[in-house]
Amino acid sequence: MTKIAVVGTGYVGAVVATSLASIGHQVVGVEIDRARLESLQAGIVPFHEPGLSELVTAQLEKASLSFTDSYETAIGGADVAFLCVGTPPSPDGSPDTTYVENAARSISEWITSPMVVVTKSTVPIGSGRWLNDLIADDRASVVSNPEFLREGTALNDFLHPDRVVLGSNDPGAIATMVEVYRPILEQTFTGGRPDLRPGLVRTNLETAEIVKYAANAFLAMKISFINEVAMIADAVGADVTEVATAIGMDQRIGSSFLGAGIGWGGSCFGKDLAALRATAHRHGVESLITGAVVAVNDHQIDFVAEKVSKHIDLAGAEIALLGLAFKPGTDDLRDAPSLKLARHLLDSGATVTAYDPVVGAVSGMDDLKVAPSWRDAVAGADATVVITEWDEFLSINLAALAESMDGALFVDARNAFDAAAATDAGLSYVGVGRAAPTS
Ligand code: UDX
C-alpha cells in the first residue's frame, strides 16, 4: 500500500485516484474547485463516465479514498503525487502549463519526506526536466507516466492497460512506480485478468513524454488516412468499410481506428497534434504528417455537408442531427464534429435540430435546437444525419423514421447502418466512402 496524492480531480484525476484506491492504495485527491470538491466528497462524479460514481462511492466508504482542498493534508507524508491538472492549449497550440507549475510549487511547499512526482497530465515534451528544477528538492523525483484513457472506457483502460510507460532519470523513482502499478502489471486485484498482463516500458523522461503524443497522433493519422481513402472510394464507387476490413487483416496495419466517418474529435487528438507540431516547430522540425492529419479531419466536415447539399438545398432545409457527443459513451462536446457540421449547416441557412441520448443542451449555439427524443428531432426533417453511433440509434425502426421525415435523405456519417436495410425502409441512404445504392 502506497500513500498517494492525486492533484487535480478532473476527468483524468478522478479516474486515476479512484482506480488507485480500488487496487489497494491510500489515496487523497486534491481539488481546489469547491463545487467539484463537495460533489466528489458526496460520491457524485460531475461528468459522465460509466462505473465511476459507483467506484468512487465504494472507495469513499472503505476510506481508501478521500478528497480535500488542502495540499498540506494530501502532500505531507505522501510517497507519490500524481499531477492530473489541466493543460489547456495556448494560442500557438502548445499546452499552457500554469496549473502544473502551481501544483509543483505547492508540492515543494508541503513535501515532508521523499516523494515521486508523476506527470499524468499530457505535459509538453521537456516538462519533466523543468519540473525537477522547479521543485528543487532532493527528496522529489519526477516520473512521466502518460495516460491512455479513452472517455467512456476509462476505468477499464486504467485497470487493464496495454502498457504502462514510466520515464525518469532516477531508477529509484521508477522502482517506486513499479510497486504502485504492481497489482495492475500482474493483474492481481479483484477482477484482474492475469492472462492479459500489460507491457512495462521503463525509459527516460523525454521518451515517455513523447510516447503519449506519438500514440495519439498515430491513431488520429489512421482515422484521417481511412477518411481520405473514403473520399477516393466515393469517387470511384468502392466501399471503404470493406477496404478497412481487408487492410486491417494485415497484422502490420491492424483493424482498429480504421472507421471512416465524419472525423475524430474529443479533448485529446486535436490538442495533442497541435502540441506535437508546436514542439517540432520550436525545434526546427517541420511536421508534415501531423499537418495533413488535421487538414483531412477539417475537410471531413465539408465532405459530409456536401453529402447533404448535393441532394437538397440547404437554405431553408430542416435537418435532423442524431448525436452530438464526439463519440458514444460520453457527454463530451470538446472538438465535437457535430457542432462543426451544425455550424456549417446553420450558416448555409438550414434549420438544425439535434438529439443526443446524453447531451441535453449546447451552450453558446442558440440557433441549434436540441430535441428531447430522436422522434422529435426527425419529425418533418428533409434530411437526417447520423453523427454519433449511439446504440440507441442502431435500434431505431428505420421505417418509422422514414415515415416521420418529410424528405428521405439519410446521411450515415459513421457508416453505422446497413445500407440495404435503410434503403428497404424507404430512406435514401448515403454513407461515407460506401458504394451508395441511391447515388
Ligand atoms: C483518445 C485515445 O484513444 C486515448 O488513448 C487518449 O488517452 C485520449 O485520446 P478519446 O479521445 O477518449 O481517447 O476517444 P477515442 O475513442 O480515441 O476516439 C477519438 C475520436 O476518433 C472520436 O471522435 C471517434 O469517433 C473517432 N474515431 C475513432 C473515428 O472516427 N474512427 C475510428 O475508427 C475510431
Residues whose N, C-alpha, C, O or C-beta is under 5 A from the ligand:
A	BS01	UDX	E147 F148 L149 R150 E151 I223 F257 L258 G259 G261 G263 W264 G265 G266 S267 C268 F269 F326 K327
